[in-house]
Amino acid sequence: MLKIKLQHNGGLETIAAEEGTILSEVIRKAGGMIHTPCGGKGVCRKCRVEIINEAHVLSCQYKVTHDCHVIVPKSETDSA
């Protein structure tokens, strides 16, 4: 299992994820809501997150392959 530090909704938590899991699924598992109006096709770019020391990625397209620290921008979360 991989360790994903997830900074979202004003907090920071570490959750476990299996290698190859789509990052938007990891975020949802942790209780975060991320906008994916394109249905995970990667065209709307609403699910963009930052992976510390790496890059900005589309969470609906990014497969987790290593331990990482992810920041979900407040504007990308949905409290609904």
PyMOL Python script that loads the backbone (N, CA, C, O; Angstrom):
from pymol import cmd

cmd.read_pdbstr("""\
ATOM      1  N   MET A   1       0.834  -1.186   0.000  1.00  0.00           N
ATOM      2  CA  MET A   1       0.000   0.000   0.000  1.00  0.00           C
ATOM      3  C   MET A   1       0.877   1.247   0.000  1.00  0.00           C
ATOM      4  O   MET A   1       1.937   1.291   0.625  1.00  0.00           O
ATOM      5  N   LEU A   2       0.406   2.244  -0.712  1.00  0.00           N
ATOM      6  CA  LEU A   2       1.113   3.518  -0.781  1.00  0.00           C
ATOM      7  C   LEU A   2       0.517   4.486   0.219  1.00  0.00           C
ATOM      8  O   LEU A   2      -0.657   4.377   0.575  1.00  0.00           O
ATOM      9  N   LYS A   3       1.326   5.438   0.674  1.00  0.00           N
ATOM     10  CA  LYS A   3       0.859   6.473   1.596  1.00  0.00           C
ATOM     11  C   LYS A   3       0.678   7.766   0.811  1.00  0.00           C
ATOM     12  O   LYS A   3       1.610   8.274   0.187  1.00  0.00           O
ATOM     13  N   ILE A   4      -0.538   8.278   0.859  1.00  0.00           N
ATOM     14  CA  ILE A   4      -0.859   9.522   0.171  1.00  0.00           C
ATOM     15  C   ILE A   4      -1.201  10.561   1.226  1.00  0.00           C
ATOM     16  O   ILE A   4      -2.187  10.419   1.948  1.00  0.00           O
ATOM     17  N   LYS A   5      -0.375  11.618   1.316  1.00  0.00           N
ATOM     18  CA  LYS A   5      -0.702  12.748   2.179  1.00  0.00           C
ATOM     19  C   LYS A   5      -1.647  13.615   1.373  1.00  0.00           C
ATOM     20  O   LYS A   5      -1.310  14.062   0.277  1.00  0.00           O
ATOM     21  N   LEU A   6      -2.820  13.851   1.911  1.00  0.00           N
ATOM     22  CA  LEU A   6      -3.850  14.575   1.189  1.00  0.00           C
ATOM     23  C   LEU A   6      -4.236  15.820   1.960  1.00  0.00           C
ATOM     24  O   LEU A   6      -4.768  15.747   3.068  1.00  0.00           O
ATOM     25  N   GLN A   7      -3.959  16.966   1.353  1.00  0.00           N
ATOM     26  CA  GLN A   7      -4.295  18.265   1.942  1.00  0.00           C
ATOM     27  C   GLN A   7      -5.549  18.757   1.240  1.00  0.00           C
ATOM     28  O   GLN A   7      -5.510  19.133   0.068  1.00  0.00           O
ATOM     29  N   HIS A   8      -6.690  18.752   1.983  1.00  0.00           N
ATOM     30  CA  HIS A   8      -7.969  19.172   1.409  1.00  0.00           C
ATOM     31  C   HIS A   8      -8.914  19.572   2.524  1.00  0.00           C
ATOM     32  O   HIS A   8      -8.739  19.179   3.677  1.00  0.00           O
ATOM     33  N   ASN A   9      -9.909  20.353   2.170  1.00  0.00           N
ATOM     34  CA  ASN A   9     -10.929  20.796   3.126  1.00  0.00           C
ATOM     35  C   ASN A   9     -10.319  21.398   4.388  1.00  0.00           C
ATOM     36  O   ASN A   9     -10.871  21.237   5.476  1.00  0.00           O
ATOM     37  N   GLY A  10      -9.199  22.083   4.258  1.00  0.00           N
ATOM     38  CA  GLY A  10      -8.563  22.743   5.394  1.00  0.00           C
ATOM     39  C   GLY A  10      -7.779  21.827   6.307  1.00  0.00           C
ATOM     40  O   GLY A  10      -7.328  22.261   7.367  1.00  0.00           O
ATOM     41  N   GLY A  11      -7.605  20.587   5.933  1.00  0.00           N
ATOM     42  CA  GLY A  11      -6.875  19.657   6.788  1.00  0.00           C
ATOM     43  C   GLY A  11      -5.848  18.843   6.012  1.00  0.00           C
ATOM     44  O   GLY A  11      -5.742  18.942   4.790  1.00  0.00           O
ATOM     45  N   LEU A  12      -5.099  18.042   6.750  1.00  0.00           N
ATOM     46  CA  LEU A  12      -4.092  17.171   6.156  1.00  0.00           C
ATOM     47  C   LEU A  12      -4.264  15.793   6.761  1.00  0.00           C
ATOM     48  O   LEU A  12      -4.319  15.643   7.982  1.00  0.00           O
ATOM     49  N   GLU A  13      -4.350  14.792   5.910  1.00  0.00           N
ATOM     50  CA  GLU A  13      -4.453  13.426   6.397  1.00  0.00           C
ATOM     51  C   GLU A  13      -3.632  12.509   5.505  1.00  0.00           C
ATOM     52  O   GLU A  13      -3.363  12.826   4.346  1.00  0.00           O
ATOM     53  N   THR A  14      -3.243  11.387   6.051  1.00  0.00           N
ATOM     54  CA  THR A  14      -2.521  10.384   5.290  1.00  0.00           C
ATOM     55  C   THR A  14      -3.431   9.184   5.128  1.00  0.00           C
ATOM     56  O   THR A  14      -3.968   8.653   6.100  1.00  0.00           O
ATOM     57  N   ILE A  15      -3.595   8.766   3.885  1.00  0.00           N
ATOM     58  CA  ILE A  15      -4.442   7.613   3.632  1.00  0.00           C
ATOM     59  C   ILE A  15      -3.665   6.598   2.799  1.00  0.00           C
ATOM     60  O   ILE A  15      -2.688   6.935   2.131  1.00  0.00           O
ATOM     61  N   ALA A  16      -4.113   5.373   2.854  1.00  0.00           N
ATOM     62  CA  ALA A  16      -3.487   4.299   2.085  1.00  0.00           C
ATOM     63  C   ALA A  16      -4.201   4.149   0.752  1.00  0.00           C
ATOM     64  O   ALA A  16      -5.417   4.316   0.659  1.00  0.00           O
ATOM     65  N   ALA A  17      -3.433   3.834  -0.268  1.00  0.00           N
ATOM     66  CA  ALA A  17      -4.009   3.611  -1.595  1.00  0.00           C
ATOM     67  C   ALA A  17      -3.225   2.502  -2.287  1.00  0.00           C
ATOM     68  O   ALA A  17      -2.011   2.379  -2.121  1.00  0.00           O
ATOM     69  N   GLU A  18      -3.936   1.712  -3.056  1.00  0.00           N
ATOM     70  CA  GLU A  18      -3.276   0.679  -3.834  1.00  0.00           C
ATOM     71  C   GLU A  18      -2.624   1.294  -5.063  1.00  0.00           C
ATOM     72  O   GLU A  18      -3.153   2.236  -5.654  1.00  0.00           O
ATOM     73  N   GLU A  19      -1.483   0.760  -5.437  1.00  0.00           N
ATOM     74  CA  GLU A  19      -0.789   1.230  -6.629  1.00  0.00           C
ATOM     75  C   GLU A  19      -1.709   1.082  -7.837  1.00  0.00           C
ATOM     76  O   GLU A  19      -2.362   0.053  -8.013  1.00  0.00           O
ATOM     77  N   GLY A  20      -1.750   2.126  -8.666  1.00  0.00           N
ATOM     78  CA  GLY A  20      -2.574   2.119  -9.864  1.00  0.00           C
ATOM     79  C   GLY A  20      -3.953   2.716  -9.699  1.00  0.00           C
ATOM     80  O   GLY A  20      -4.689   2.863 -10.674  1.00  0.00           O
ATOM     81  N   THR A  21      -4.315   3.065  -8.465  1.00  0.00           N
ATOM     82  CA  THR A  21      -5.620   3.681  -8.220  1.00  0.00           C
ATOM     83  C   THR A  21      -5.640   5.091  -8.796  1.00  0.00           C
ATOM     84  O   THR A  21      -4.655   5.821  -8.681  1.00  0.00           O
ATOM     85  N   ILE A  22      -6.738   5.477  -9.406  1.00  0.00           N
ATOM     86  CA  ILE A  22      -6.894   6.831  -9.941  1.00  0.00           C
ATOM     87  C   ILE A  22      -6.982   7.810  -8.762  1.00  0.00           C
ATOM     88  O   ILE A  22      -7.715   7.567  -7.803  1.00  0.00           O
ATOM     89  N   LEU A  23      -6.241   8.900  -8.839  1.00  0.00           N
ATOM     90  CA  LEU A  23      -6.148   9.843  -7.729  1.00  0.00           C
ATOM     91  C   LEU A  23      -7.494  10.434  -7.325  1.00  0.00           C
ATOM     92  O   LEU A  23      -7.726  10.641  -6.134  1.00  0.00           O
ATOM     93  N   SER A  24      -8.377  10.710  -8.258  1.00  0.00           N
ATOM     94  CA  SER A  24      -9.692  11.263  -7.881  1.00  0.00           C
ATOM     95  C   SER A  24     -10.456  10.276  -6.995  1.00  0.00           C
ATOM     96  O   SER A  24     -11.218  10.699  -6.126  1.00  0.00           O
ATOM     97  N   GLU A  25     -10.268   8.977  -7.199  1.00  0.00           N
ATOM     98  CA  GLU A  25     -10.895   7.969  -6.350  1.00  0.00           C
ATOM     99  C   GLU A  25     -10.297   7.999  -4.944  1.00  0.00           C
ATOM    100  O   GLU A  25     -11.015   7.823  -3.960  1.00  0.00           O
ATOM    101  N   VAL A  26      -8.996   8.220  -4.849  1.00  0.00           N
ATOM    102  CA  VAL A  26      -8.325   8.326  -3.551  1.00  0.00           C
ATOM    103  C   VAL A  26      -8.883   9.527  -2.789  1.00  0.00           C
ATOM    104  O   VAL A  26      -9.157   9.433  -1.592  1.00  0.00           O
ATOM    105  N   ILE A  27      -9.049  10.646  -3.478  1.00  0.00           N
ATOM    106  CA  ILE A  27      -9.575  11.861  -2.861  1.00  0.00           C
ATOM    107  C   ILE A  27     -10.990  11.620  -2.350  1.00  0.00           C
ATOM    108  O   ILE A  27     -11.320  12.019  -1.233  1.00  0.00           O
ATOM    109  N   ARG A  28     -11.812  10.983  -3.140  1.00  0.00           N
ATOM    110  CA  ARG A  28     -13.188  10.689  -2.718  1.00  0.00           C
ATOM    111  C   ARG A  28     -13.217   9.729  -1.533  1.00  0.00           C
ATOM    112  O   ARG A  28     -14.031   9.885  -0.623  1.00  0.00           O
ATOM    113  N   LYS A  29     -12.332   8.739  -1.546  1.00  0.00           N
ATOM    114  CA  LYS A  29     -12.245   7.778  -0.442  1.00  0.00           C
ATOM    115  C   LYS A  29     -11.953   8.501   0.881  1.00  0.00           C
ATOM    116  O   LYS A  29     -12.406   8.080   1.945  1.00  0.00           O
ATOM    117  N   ALA A  30     -11.195   9.586   0.790  1.00  0.00           N
ATOM    118  CA  ALA A  30     -10.835  10.358   1.983  1.00  0.00           C
ATOM    119  C   ALA A  30     -11.933  11.342   2.383  1.00  0.00           C
ATOM    120  O   ALA A  30     -11.767  12.092   3.345  1.00  0.00           O
ATOM    121  N   GLY A  31     -13.041  11.347   1.664  1.00  0.00           N
ATOM    122  CA  GLY A  31     -14.142  12.231   2.000  1.00  0.00           C
ATOM    123  C   GLY A  31     -14.138  13.541   1.254  1.00  0.00           C
ATOM    124  O   GLY A  31     -14.982  14.400   1.511  1.00  0.00           O
ATOM    125  N   GLY A  32     -13.211  13.716   0.337  1.00  0.00           N
ATOM    126  CA  GLY A  32     -13.168  14.932  -0.468  1.00  0.00           C
ATOM    127  C   GLY A  32     -14.024  14.783  -1.710  1.00  0.00           C
ATOM    128  O   GLY A  32     -14.132  13.699  -2.283  1.00  0.00           O
ATOM    129  N   MET A  33     -14.618  15.865  -2.109  1.00  0.00           N
ATOM    130  CA  MET A  33     -15.385  15.857  -3.354  1.00  0.00           C
ATOM    131  C   MET A  33     -14.598  16.669  -4.365  1.00  0.00           C
ATOM    132  O   MET A  33     -14.218  17.810  -4.106  1.00  0.00           O
ATOM    133  N   ILE A  34     -14.363  16.073  -5.507  1.00  0.00           N
ATOM    134  CA  ILE A  34     -13.616  16.757  -6.554  1.00  0.00           C
ATOM    135  C   ILE A  34     -14.498  16.800  -7.801  1.00  0.00           C
ATOM    136  O   ILE A  34     -15.141  15.812  -8.157  1.00  0.00           O
ATOM    137  N   HIS A  35     -14.517  17.950  -8.451  1.00  0.00           N
ATOM    138  CA  HIS A  35     -15.339  18.137  -9.646  1.00  0.00           C
ATOM    139  C   HIS A  35     -14.758  17.327 -10.804  1.00  0.00           C
ATOM    140  O   HIS A  35     -13.583  17.472 -11.140  1.00  0.00           O
ATOM    141  N   THR A  36     -15.572  16.486 -11.403  1.00  0.00           N
ATOM    142  CA  THR A  36     -15.193  15.753 -12.607  1.00  0.00           C
ATOM    143  C   THR A  36     -16.370  15.771 -13.589  1.00  0.00           C
ATOM    144  O   THR A  36     -16.891  14.715 -13.949  1.00  0.00           O
ATOM    145  N   PRO A  37     -16.790  16.968 -14.025  1.00  0.00           N
ATOM    146  CA  PRO A  37     -17.964  17.058 -14.894  1.00  0.00           C
ATOM    147  C   PRO A  37     -17.802  16.356 -16.238  1.00  0.00           C
ATOM    148  O   PRO A  37     -18.798  16.061 -16.900  1.00  0.00           O
ATOM    149  N   CYS A  38     -16.565  16.082 -16.654  1.00  0.00           N
ATOM    150  CA  CYS A  38     -16.369  15.392 -17.932  1.00  0.00           C
ATOM    151  C   CYS A  38     -16.425  13.876 -17.766  1.00  0.00           C
ATOM    152  O   CYS A  38     -16.232  13.130 -18.726  1.00  0.00           O
ATOM    153  N   GLY A  39     -16.691  13.427 -16.533  1.00  0.00           N
ATOM    154  CA  GLY A  39     -16.802  11.996 -16.299  1.00  0.00           C
ATOM    155  C   GLY A  39     -15.472  11.271 -16.275  1.00  0.00           C
ATOM    156  O   GLY A  39     -15.414  10.065 -16.514  1.00  0.00           O
ATOM    157  N   GLY A  40     -14.405  11.998 -15.989  1.00  0.00           N
ATOM    158  CA  GLY A  40     -13.083  11.376 -15.895  1.00  0.00           C
ATOM    159  C   GLY A  40     -12.364  11.239 -17.225  1.00  0.00           C
ATOM    160  O   GLY A  40     -11.410  10.468 -17.338  1.00  0.00           O
ATOM    161  N   LYS A  41     -12.806  11.970 -18.225  1.00  0.00           N
ATOM    162  CA  LYS A  41     -12.180  11.898 -19.550  1.00  0.00           C
ATOM    163  C   LYS A  41     -10.953  12.801 -19.670  1.00  0.00           C
ATOM    164  O   LYS A  41     -10.184  12.677 -20.623  1.00  0.00           O
ATOM    165  N   GLY A  42     -10.764  13.715 -18.700  1.00  0.00           N
ATOM    166  CA  GLY A  42      -9.591  14.579 -18.703  1.00  0.00           C
ATOM    167  C   GLY A  42      -9.698  15.797 -19.595  1.00  0.00           C
ATOM    168  O   GLY A  42      -8.679  16.408 -19.917  1.00  0.00           O
ATOM    169  N   VAL A  43     -10.898  16.166 -20.002  1.00  0.00           N
ATOM    170  CA  VAL A  43     -11.031  17.301 -20.916  1.00  0.00           C
ATOM    171  C   VAL A  43     -11.455  18.603 -20.242  1.00  0.00           C
ATOM    172  O   VAL A  43     -11.175  19.683 -20.763  1.00  0.00           O
ATOM    173  N   CYS A  44     -12.116  18.520 -19.106  1.00  0.00           N
ATOM    174  CA  CYS A  44     -12.616  19.757 -18.479  1.00  0.00           C
ATOM    175  C   CYS A  44     -11.568  20.428 -17.580  1.00  0.00           C
ATOM    176  O   CYS A  44     -11.645  21.632 -17.337  1.00  0.00           O
ATOM    177  N   ARG A  45     -10.609  19.670 -17.096  1.00  0.00           N
ATOM    178  CA  ARG A  45      -9.506  20.154 -16.247  1.00  0.00           C
ATOM    179  C   ARG A  45      -9.986  20.680 -14.885  1.00  0.00           C
ATOM    180  O   ARG A  45      -9.238  21.383 -14.205  1.00  0.00           O
ATOM    181  N   LYS A  46     -11.194  20.359 -14.488  1.00  0.00           N
ATOM    182  CA  LYS A  46     -11.731  20.828 -13.202  1.00  0.00           C
ATOM    183  C   LYS A  46     -11.137  20.081 -12.012  1.00  0.00           C
ATOM    184  O   LYS A  46     -11.249  20.553 -10.880  1.00  0.00           O
ATOM    185  N   CYS A  47     -10.518  18.944 -12.235  1.00  0.00           N
ATOM    186  CA  CYS A  47     -10.001  18.112 -11.148  1.00  0.00           C
ATOM    187  C   CYS A  47      -8.494  18.283 -10.937  1.00  0.00           C
ATOM    188  O   CYS A  47      -7.845  17.420 -10.345  1.00  0.00           O
ATOM    189  N   ARG A  48      -7.952  19.378 -11.415  1.00  0.00           N
ATOM    190  CA  ARG A  48      -6.511  19.618 -11.333  1.00  0.00           C
ATOM    191  C   ARG A  48      -6.074  19.781  -9.877  1.00  0.00           C
ATOM    192  O   ARG A  48      -6.681  20.533  -9.115  1.00  0.00           O
ATOM    193  N   VAL A  49      -5.010  19.062  -9.504  1.00  0.00           N
ATOM    194  CA  VAL A  49      -4.439  19.115  -8.159  1.00  0.00           C
ATOM    195  C   VAL A  49      -2.929  19.262  -8.278  1.00  0.00           C
ATOM    196  O   VAL A  49      -2.357  19.070  -9.350  1.00  0.00           O
ATOM    197  N   GLU A  50      -2.295  19.605  -7.165  1.00  0.00           N
ATOM    198  CA  GLU A  50      -0.835  19.736  -7.148  1.00  0.00           C
ATOM    199  C   GLU A  50      -0.239  18.563  -6.392  1.00  0.00           C
ATOM    200  O   GLU A  50      -0.684  18.221  -5.297  1.00  0.00           O
ATOM    201  N   ILE A  51       0.769  17.952  -6.989  1.00  0.00           N
ATOM    202  CA  ILE A  51       1.545  16.938  -6.290  1.00  0.00           C
ATOM    203  C   ILE A  51       2.866  17.612  -5.922  1.00  0.00           C
ATOM    204  O   ILE A  51       3.647  17.991  -6.795  1.00  0.00           O
ATOM    205  N   ILE A  52       3.101  17.755  -4.614  1.00  0.00           N
ATOM    206  CA  ILE A  52       4.280  18.464  -4.117  1.00  0.00           C
ATOM    207  C   ILE A  52       5.554  17.843  -4.699  1.00  0.00           C
ATOM    208  O   ILE A  52       5.697  16.622  -4.763  1.00  0.00           O
ATOM    209  N   ASN A  53       6.463  18.707  -5.118  1.00  0.00           N
ATOM    210  CA  ASN A  53       7.756  18.337  -5.703  1.00  0.00           C
ATOM    211  C   ASN A  53       7.633  17.628  -7.049  1.00  0.00           C
ATOM    212  O   ASN A  53       8.588  17.008  -7.516  1.00  0.00           O
ATOM    213  N   GLU A  54       6.459  17.719  -7.672  1.00  0.00           N
ATOM    214  CA  GLU A  54       6.284  17.103  -8.990  1.00  0.00           C
ATOM    215  C   GLU A  54       5.634  18.067  -9.958  1.00  0.00           C
ATOM    216  O   GLU A  54       6.330  18.776 -10.685  1.00  0.00           O
ATOM    217  N   ALA A  55       4.305  18.108  -9.983  1.00  0.00           N
ATOM    218  CA  ALA A  55       3.610  18.913 -10.989  1.00  0.00           C
ATOM    219  C   ALA A  55       2.141  19.052 -10.625  1.00  0.00           C
ATOM    220  O   ALA A  55       1.666  18.485  -9.641  1.00  0.00           O
ATOM    221  N   HIS A  56       1.438  19.818 -11.441  1.00  0.00           N
ATOM    222  CA  HIS A  56      -0.019  19.856 -11.379  1.00  0.00           C
ATOM    223  C   HIS A  56      -0.510  18.760 -12.325  1.00  0.00           C
ATOM    224  O   HIS A  56      -0.009  18.616 -13.440  1.00  0.00           O
ATOM    225  N   VAL A  57      -1.490  17.996 -11.866  1.00  0.00           N
ATOM    226  CA  VAL A  57      -2.002  16.880 -12.665  1.00  0.00           C
ATOM    227  C   VAL A  57      -3.522  16.880 -12.625  1.00  0.00           C
ATOM    228  O   VAL A  57      -4.132  17.515 -11.765  1.00  0.00           O
ATOM    229  N   LEU A  58      -4.119  16.173 -13.551  1.00  0.00           N
ATOM    230  CA  LEU A  58      -5.565  15.953 -13.532  1.00  0.00           C
ATOM    231  C   LEU A  58      -5.805  14.696 -12.710  1.00  0.00           C
ATOM    232  O   LEU A  58      -5.360  13.610 -13.081  1.00  0.00           O
ATOM    233  N   SER A  59      -6.506  14.845 -11.600  1.00  0.00           N
ATOM    234  CA  SER A  59      -6.682  13.713 -10.689  1.00  0.00           C
ATOM    235  C   SER A  59      -7.481  12.577 -11.312  1.00  0.00           C
ATOM    236  O   SER A  59      -7.346  11.429 -10.886  1.00  0.00           O
ATOM    237  N   CYS A  60      -8.308  12.870 -12.307  1.00  0.00           N
ATOM    238  CA  CYS A  60      -9.099  11.819 -12.948  1.00  0.00           C
ATOM    239  C   CYS A  60      -8.265  10.972 -13.903  1.00  0.00           C
ATOM    240  O   CYS A  60      -8.714   9.917 -14.351  1.00  0.00           O
ATOM    241  N   GLN A  61      -7.067  11.424 -14.214  1.00  0.00           N
ATOM    242  CA  GLN A  61      -6.193  10.712 -15.148  1.00  0.00           C
ATOM    243  C   GLN A  61      -4.941  10.141 -14.476  1.00  0.00           C
ATOM    244  O   GLN A  61      -4.297   9.241 -15.015  1.00  0.00           O
ATOM    245  N   TYR A  62      -4.604  10.666 -13.305  1.00  0.00           N
ATOM    246  CA  TYR A  62      -3.349  10.318 -12.640  1.00  0.00           C
ATOM    247  C   TYR A  62      -3.479   9.026 -11.848  1.00  0.00           C
ATOM    248  O   TYR A  62      -4.326   8.920 -10.961  1.00  0.00           O
ATOM    249  N   LYS A  63      -2.641   8.043 -12.165  1.00  0.00           N
ATOM    250  CA  LYS A  63      -2.604   6.793 -11.418  1.00  0.00           C
ATOM    251  C   LYS A  63      -1.503   6.888 -10.361  1.00  0.00           C
ATOM    252  O   LYS A  63      -0.367   7.253 -10.663  1.00  0.00           O
ATOM    253  N   VAL A  64      -1.851   6.559  -9.140  1.00  0.00           N
ATOM    254  CA  VAL A  64      -0.913   6.621  -8.027  1.00  0.00           C
ATOM    255  C   VAL A  64       0.092   5.480  -8.168  1.00  0.00           C
ATOM    256  O   VAL A  64      -0.287   4.312  -8.250  1.00  0.00           O
ATOM    257  N   THR A  65       1.387   5.835  -8.195  1.00  0.00           N
ATOM    258  CA  THR A  65       2.432   4.818  -8.340  1.00  0.00           C
ATOM    259  C   THR A  65       3.484   4.893  -7.241  1.00  0.00           C
ATOM    260  O   THR A  65       4.378   4.050  -7.176  1.00  0.00           O
ATOM    261  N   HIS A  66       3.379   5.902  -6.376  1.00  0.00           N
ATOM    262  CA  HIS A  66       4.365   6.080  -5.313  1.00  0.00           C
ATOM    263  C   HIS A  66       3.755   6.945  -4.205  1.00  0.00           C
ATOM    264  O   HIS A  66       2.726   7.591  -4.404  1.00  0.00           O
ATOM    265  N   ASP A  67       4.402   6.947  -3.040  1.00  0.00           N
ATOM    266  CA  ASP A  67       3.971   7.820  -1.950  1.00  0.00           C
ATOM    267  C   ASP A  67       4.060   9.259  -2.433  1.00  0.00           C
ATOM    268  O   ASP A  67       5.009   9.620  -3.129  1.00  0.00           O
ATOM    269  N   CYS A  68       3.084  10.083  -2.072  1.00  0.00           N
ATOM    270  CA  CYS A  68       3.116  11.478  -2.504  1.00  0.00           C
ATOM    271  C   CYS A  68       2.275  12.351  -1.594  1.00  0.00           C
ATOM    272  O   CYS A  68       1.500  11.861  -0.772  1.00  0.00           O
ATOM    273  N   HIS A  69       2.443  13.658  -1.757  1.00  0.00           N
ATOM    274  CA  HIS A  69       1.696  14.677  -1.010  1.00  0.00           C
ATOM    275  C   HIS A  69       0.891  15.463  -2.040  1.00  0.00           C
ATOM    276  O   HIS A  69       1.455  16.089  -2.937  1.00  0.00           O
ATOM    277  N   VAL A  70      -0.423  15.424  -1.902  1.00  0.00           N
ATOM    278  CA  VAL A  70      -1.333  16.035  -2.868  1.00  0.00           C
ATOM    279  C   VAL A  70      -2.076  17.195  -2.222  1.00  0.00           C
ATOM    280  O   VAL A  70      -2.593  17.076  -1.111  1.00  0.00           O
ATOM    281  N   ILE A  71      -2.124  18.309  -2.925  1.00  0.00           N
ATOM    282  CA  ILE A  71      -2.909  19.462  -2.472  1.00  0.00           C
ATOM    283  C   ILE A  71      -4.089  19.640  -3.423  1.00  0.00           C
ATOM    284  O   ILE A  71      -3.919  19.840  -4.625  1.00  0.00           O
ATOM    285  N   VAL A  72      -5.290  19.562  -2.847  1.00  0.00           N
ATOM    286  CA  VAL A  72      -6.514  19.795  -3.614  1.00  0.00           C
ATOM    287  C   VAL A  72      -6.899  21.250  -3.391  1.00  0.00           C
ATOM    288  O   VAL A  72      -7.228  21.623  -2.265  1.00  0.00           O
ATOM    289  N   PRO A  73      -6.870  22.084  -4.427  1.00  0.00           N
ATOM    290  CA  PRO A  73      -7.243  23.499  -4.258  1.00  0.00           C
ATOM    291  C   PRO A  73      -8.665  23.626  -3.727  1.00  0.00           C
ATOM    292  O   PRO A  73      -9.554  22.866  -4.109  1.00  0.00           O
ATOM    293  N   LYS A  74      -8.861  24.584  -2.852  1.00  0.00           N
ATOM    294  CA  LYS A  74     -10.182  24.781  -2.253  1.00  0.00           C
ATOM    295  C   LYS A  74     -11.245  25.010  -3.325  1.00  0.00           C
ATOM    296  O   LYS A  74     -12.374  24.541  -3.176  1.00  0.00           O
ATOM    297  N   SER A  75     -10.916  25.702  -4.372  1.00  0.00           N
ATOM    298  CA  SER A  75     -11.891  25.983  -5.440  1.00  0.00           C
ATOM    299  C   SER A  75     -12.296  24.728  -6.185  1.00  0.00           C
ATOM    300  O   SER A  75     -13.310  24.732  -6.884  1.00  0.00           O
ATOM    301  N   GLU A  76     -11.528  23.644  -6.054  1.00  0.00           N
ATOM    302  CA  GLU A  76     -11.844  22.415  -6.766  1.00  0.00           C
ATOM    303  C   GLU A  76     -12.673  21.447  -5.926  1.00  0.00           C
ATOM    304  O   GLU A  76     -13.171  20.450  -6.449  1.00  0.00           O
ATOM    305  N   THR A  77     -12.825  21.723  -4.653  1.00  0.00           N
ATOM    306  CA  THR A  77     -13.615  20.822  -3.814  1.00  0.00           C
ATOM    307  C   THR A  77     -15.066  21.238  -3.845  1.00  0.00           C
ATOM    308  O   THR A  77     -15.395  22.393  -4.112  1.00  0.00           O
ATOM    309  N   ASP A  78     -15.904  20.303  -3.575  1.00  0.00           N
ATOM    310  CA  ASP A  78     -17.343  20.548  -3.586  1.00  0.00           C
ATOM    311  C   ASP A  78     -17.899  20.016  -2.283  1.00  0.00           C
ATOM    312  O   ASP A  78     -17.785  18.824  -1.998  1.00  0.00           O
ATOM    313  N   SER A  79     -18.499  20.884  -1.491  1.00  0.00           N
ATOM    314  CA  SER A  79     -19.017  20.477  -0.188  1.00  0.00           C
ATOM    315  C   SER A  79     -20.354  19.767  -0.286  1.00  0.00           C
ATOM    316  O   SER A  79     -20.895  19.342   0.734  1.00  0.00           O
ATOM    317  N   ALA A  80     -20.894  19.630  -1.468  1.00  0.00           N
ATOM    318  CA  ALA A  80     -22.197  18.942  -1.634  1.00  0.00           C
ATOM    319  C   ALA A  80     -22.062  17.453  -1.477  1.00  0.00           C
ATOM    320  O   ALA A  80     -23.051  16.729  -1.585  1.00  0.00           O
TER     321      ALA A  80
END
""", "prot")
cmd.dss("prot")
cmd.show_as("cartoon", "prot")
cmd.util.cbc("prot")
cmd.orient("prot")
